[in-house]
């Protein structure tokens, strides 16, 4: 008896000698959602790229929160604004309606 796996990303059959990844979930996340078990099979061959695309998506979801992204300080933004002259009414920008 042989098993035939289908890639859950591209939909193609995963050949018997083709490397693949089986993604499983483990643990309770929420009461109303799937909890544990099989998620999918994906081609592991980097030339096909299915697993790479899935793991990239997982890494994006698992990235640090937005407040960890470095941003300019209020003081540096204010200093840069001081370098620009204020807009004059005849600068070609219509007044708000």
JOVENTA-V95543 format. One line per field, one symbol per residue. ss: DSSP state (h for helix, s for strand, l for the rest). psi: psi as a letter, one per 40 degrees, with the letter a starting at -180 (. if undefined). A space follows every 50 residues. Layout:
ss: ???
psi: ???
//
This chain:
ss: llllssllllllsslllllsssssslllllllllllsssssssllllllh hhhhhhhhhhhllllhhhlllllhhhhhhhhhlllllllllllllll
psi: hiihihhedeeihhidehiihhhiihihdideiidiahdiiihehddded dddddddddddeiiideehhiiidddddddddehiiiideeehiii.
//
